[in-house]
Structures are given as C-alpha cells and as structure tokens.
Amino acid sequence: MITGKDFLFGRIQVNAQRNKYIEERQPPPDFREHIGSSDRFDRQRKTQFVNSTTTEIDADKWMSLMDEKMLVRKQLLTGICGNRYNRYRVKIKTLAEKPRQQLRALIVNDQNRFLYSIAYKVGSTNWERIIVEMAGYKNVPNQQLYKHKALKWTGKLTNKEVIERLHNYTKFIFVRNPFSRILSAYKDKFVDHHFPSFNSIGRTIIKKYRKSRFNVSEIDGTDVSFQEFVDYLTDGHYTANVHWTPIHIQNCPCEIDFDYIGKLEDANDDIKYVLMKIGIWGKAYYHKAFTDPASEKLRIKTYYSSLTRESIAQLYRIYEPDFLLFGYNLSEM
C-alpha cells in the first residue's frame, strides 16, 4: 500500500509537466541563489538591511534584487493564468462593476493609497492590525480586527471610487504554500482554538466523516482529526469558509493586476519590501514573521504523512492552481 507520505515526499511523481513548466519559468540559478532564502541572502550581505550601519550600496542592491524577484513572480502568474487556465487581466472598469464579487477581498487604505488583497492564514491578522493601528486604534483584540471600522472594503465604495483607486493605488497580496495554509487553518480553528462557530462546523465534520463509532450526543466539535478535515474539504466544502478558500478563487489574482506578490515563506524580506513600497516602513510594525522554515517543513511532514494517498491527491487537485500560480512545488515540502 502506498501511503500519503510516499505520495507527498517525492516517491510518486505528481504532474511532471507542471513541474517542468514551473522550472522553465524560474529565474536563473545565480538569481535564485540570492533571493531563494531570506536567511541566506542576509548572511551573504553580512549585514541586515534594517541595521542602521547598512551601507547605501547594500540597500540599493537589496532593493534591486527584490524588484526583480517581484517581477519574476508576476511573470509566472501571468503566464500560468493565461496558458493553463485561460484567465487574463480584466479591465478596471469591468472589475468595478461588481466589486462585491470580484474585489471582495480588497481592503482600501486611503491614507497611504494602497489596496491589500486579504488572504486568510497568510499573516492577514498582522496586516489588519497594521491598518487599524495606523488609524489610531491600539491593542484591539485579534478577533475584533476583521470587523473593525478602520478596515475599509471595496464593496462599500461607489463604482467611481473603485475605479479611481484601482487606477492609482498600489495593489499587493501575500500568498503561502497551499498545504501549509490548509494545515494552519485546521490547527487554528480546530486544535489551538475552539470558537463556537467552528465548533459547529466541527460537529458537522465528525458526524459525516468519522469512521469509528461514536456517541452523537457527546460530540462537541473540538476533536476533529486532520484526516476528517481534509475529507470535508475534498467533499466540496473547500469554499465554505474564507480561511481555506483557494486564493485563486477568493482573491482573483489572474484578473487583478497586483503590483507586488509577497510570500509568507520569504517574510523577512517581502514584508519589509512591501512596507517600503507603500510608504509606511518605519511607521508601522508587523508583529509576527513566519515560522522557522525547518520547523514548518517538519510540521507539514508530520500531519500530511498521516493522510491517505487518495486524500492528498484529491486535495492537491483542488488547490493546484494556487501551487502553480505562485510557484510552489510538492517536492519542496
């Protein structure tokens, strides 16, 4: 029997043609050597960009490499969108016609003239906090951020206001390895925290997908297994909640011309870069960076190796566009 571990960690090839296309779109090896890892890049520079002793040459070189990295990501995204999914940039006037549908994930910040496309479980709480705190509200509990009055959504703007902002504001999004994002959603909503709304979902999941015998009256929804959660997603519920809805569906990356695509895995550089580009570097504080890559890789291996091969294959098919559009690869996990 082939296990989920065999499928995930390279002993079974998954979509060789897709991997070849990704590799062809990657920057040359010498460029990847500089930007592939934030930690390695910092060691090569000998000095941190945030250090006041960093020379102007170091800063310029870093910014140039970051500009190029962002350009490569945009080129990859555009190529995959058009060549594989027949999805293309949509005219701003057309996007603005149905902002609640096509632009539902965009948060507007008029103070600093940017549009942030929120992808949940990709450091979104920290970006919400930045916007809220810059509006003068401090120490707002995490659970109150998403509905705070300081967050302005495009769905509440007029057609004319949406068009003006799409034309003139900086647009950015942060993404994450899809399997890492799914695991983060599971742990946050069904393991580390137990909010009533997700306990309700948990009860539904257990009743339908638990294979062992159980007493219905004793189910409280707080002990959903990862396999059960994945069964729930692959049974058609992958858009049931924003925390695990695929980014290619929720954030319309093919249709919206984002200026910058940040990756949570490269948070040390990408967050600094975006903060500088939107003009709030030194004015805003991003409270928490990404988990140590080695620890994250071990966590993914631990959870996904417990799944069946069929479950991982089904899950991958659902989130494949997010893997392809943003240059993620199963073999890297």
Residue pairs with C-beta under 8 A, 6 or more apart in sequence:
2 11
2 12
2 309
3 305
3 308
3 309
4 304
4 305
4 306
4 307
4 308
4 309
4 311
4 312
5 301
5 304
5 305
6 12
6 309
7 14
7 309
7 312
7 313
8 301
8 304
8 305
8 307
8 312
8 330
8 333
9 301
9 305
9 333
10 330
10 331
12 309
14 313
14 316
14 330
15 320
18 320
18 323
18 324
19 329
19 331
21 80
21 84
21 324
22 76
22 324
22 327
22 329
25 72
25 75
25 76
25 79
25 80
25 327
26 32
26 72
26 76
26 327
27 35
27 68
27 69
27 72
31 65
31 68
31 72
33 40
34 41
34 44
34 65
35 41
35 65
35 66
35 68
35 69
35 266
35 269
37 266
37 293
38 266
38 267
38 268
38 269
38 270
39 268
41 62
41 65
41 269
42 48
42 49
42 268
45 54
45 58
45 61
45 62
47 53
47 54
47 55
47 58
48 54
49 58
49 59
49 62
49 272
50 272
62 269
63 273
63 276
66 269
66 270
66 273
70 259
70 260
70 261
70 273
73 261
73 263
73 326
73 327
74 258
74 261
76 325
76 326
76 327
77 253
77 254
77 261
77 325
77 326
78 89
80 321
80 324
80 325
81 87
81 88
81 253
81 254
81 325
82 88
82 254
84 324
85 254
85 321
87 254
87 255
88 254
88 255
89 254
89 255
89 256
89 257
90 102
90 255
90 256
92 163
92 166
92 167
93 163
95 102
95 103
95 162
95 166
95 255
95 256
96 103
96 159
96 162
96 163
96 166
97 159
99 106
99 154
99 155
99 157
99 159
99 162
100 155
102 252
102 255
102 256
103 154
103 155
103 162
103 252
103 256
104 153
104 154
104 155
104 250
105 117
105 118
105 119
105 250
105 251
105 252
106 115
106 116
106 117
106 118
106 153
106 154
106 171
106 256
107 115
107 116
107 117
107 118
107 127
107 128
107 131
107 151
107 152
107 153
107 154
108 115
108 152
108 153
108 154
108 157
108 165
108 169
109 115
109 116
109 131
109 134
109 152
110 152
110 165
111 134
111 135
112 134
112 278
112 279
112 280
113 168
113 169
113 170
113 278
113 279
114 169
114 170
114 171
114 172
114 278
115 154
115 165
115 166
115 169
115 170
115 171
115 172
116 127
116 131
116 172
116 173
117 171
117 172
117 173
117 251
117 253
117 256
117 258
118 124
118 127
118 128
118 251
119 173
119 174
119 175
119 176
119 181
119 247
119 250
119 251
120 185
120 242
120 243
120 245
121 176
121 181
121 184
121 185
121 188
121 243
121 244
122 174
122 175
122 176
122 181
122 247
122 264
123 174
123 176
123 264
123 267
123 271
123 286
123 288
123 290
124 174
125 142
125 145
126 286
126 287
126 288
127 174
127 286
128 145
128 146
128 148
128 151
129 140
129 142
129 145
129 287
130 280
130 284
130 285
130 286
131 150
131 151
132 140
132 145
132 148
132 150
132 151
133 140
133 284
133 285
134 280
134 283
134 284
135 150
137 148
137 150
140 148
143 195
145 151
154 162
154 165
157 165
170 259
170 260
170 277
170 278
171 256
171 257
171 258
171 259
171 260
172 258
172 259
172 260
172 261
172 262
172 274
172 277
172 278
173 247
173 251
173 253
173 258
173 260
173 261
173 262
174 261
174 262
174 263
174 264
174 270
174 274
175 247
175 261
175 262
175 263
175 264
175 322
175 326
176 184
176 263
176 264
176 265
177 265
177 323
177 328
177 332
177 333
178 246
178 247
178 319
178 322
178 323
178 328
179 300
179 304
179 315
179 319
179 330
179 333
180 265
180 296
180 300
180 333
181 244
182 230
182 233
182 244
182 315
182 319
183 226
183 299
183 300
183 303
183 304
185 241
185 243
185 244
186 224
186 226
186 229
186 303
188 243
189 195
189 198
189 201
189 243
190 198
190 202
190 222
190 224
190 229
194 221
194 222
198 221
199 220
199 221
199 222
200 221
201 221
201 240
201 241
202 220
202 221
202 222
202 223
202 224
203 219
203 220
203 221
204 221
204 232
205 221
205 224
205 228
205 229
205 231
205 232
206 214
206 219
206 221
206 223
206 224
206 228
207 216
207 219
208 232
208 235
209 227
209 228
209 231
209 232
209 235
210 225
210 228
226 303
226 306
226 307
227 306
227 307
227 308
227 311
230 307
230 311
230 315
231 311
233 244
233 315
233 318
234 311
234 314
234 315
234 318
238 244
238 245
238 246
238 318
238 319
239 245
239 246
239 249
239 250
242 250
246 318
246 319
246 321
246 322
247 253
247 322
247 325
247 326
248 254
248 321
248 322
248 325
253 261
253 325
254 325
259 277
260 273
260 274
260 277
261 326
262 270
262 271
262 273
262 274
263 270
263 326
264 270
264 290
265 290
265 293
265 296
267 289
267 290
268 289
268 290
271 286
271 289
272 281
275 281
275 284
275 286
290 296
291 299
297 333
300 333
301 333
304 312
304 333
307 315
316 323
316 330
322 328
323 329
323 330
